[in-house]
């Protein structure tokens, strides 16, 4: 690793937003550790299922005592048939609810705790998490577990900012609408989602890049990215 390289731990880097973010920073010459269940397309792979403690431990063990400039938690899951007319809360199992909340809310808390000492070695440490517009007040969607987890994530990050104030870590949550990942574009094309203009992946990556470019004197608590109505 070169002295000028930044070091990023990216969780959920195998596809979608996380894959795009990992590709972006690898292309810049930064060191990227990609924690995910299946092989990522960029970064050093740590095979980890963050819905269980062993997966979180695997990421922490792989990082070891090394300094980390940023934790980028890009992972996220939702219920079967989420955001379509086929979604039915009454058919969503208790196991599915626990799985969604464990990945979207519990894992970010536990991974942050594991990496606090690593982040504290950076001159300008930051932790960025992907939330959702459905986690904002009065914008809940019908997907109960996913909405609950996104509300919980925002609350957790607000509390982490207070609990770790002496560590001087910048905590940010980005709450987007539908982002133009391959999965979302397929859902739109095949009619599972209504016709719409999804948020370009590049715009989300630019938001992350911007937050990471700021001085240690600035904290960005939240950014909401809404699709323009047409």
Helices and strands as residue ranges (DSSP letters): E 7-11, H 16-27, E 31-36, E 44-47, H 53-63, E 70-73, G 89-91, H 94-101, I 102-106, H 107-119, E 126-130, G 133-135, H 144-163, G 165-167, E 170-176, H 182-189, H 201-213, E 222-225
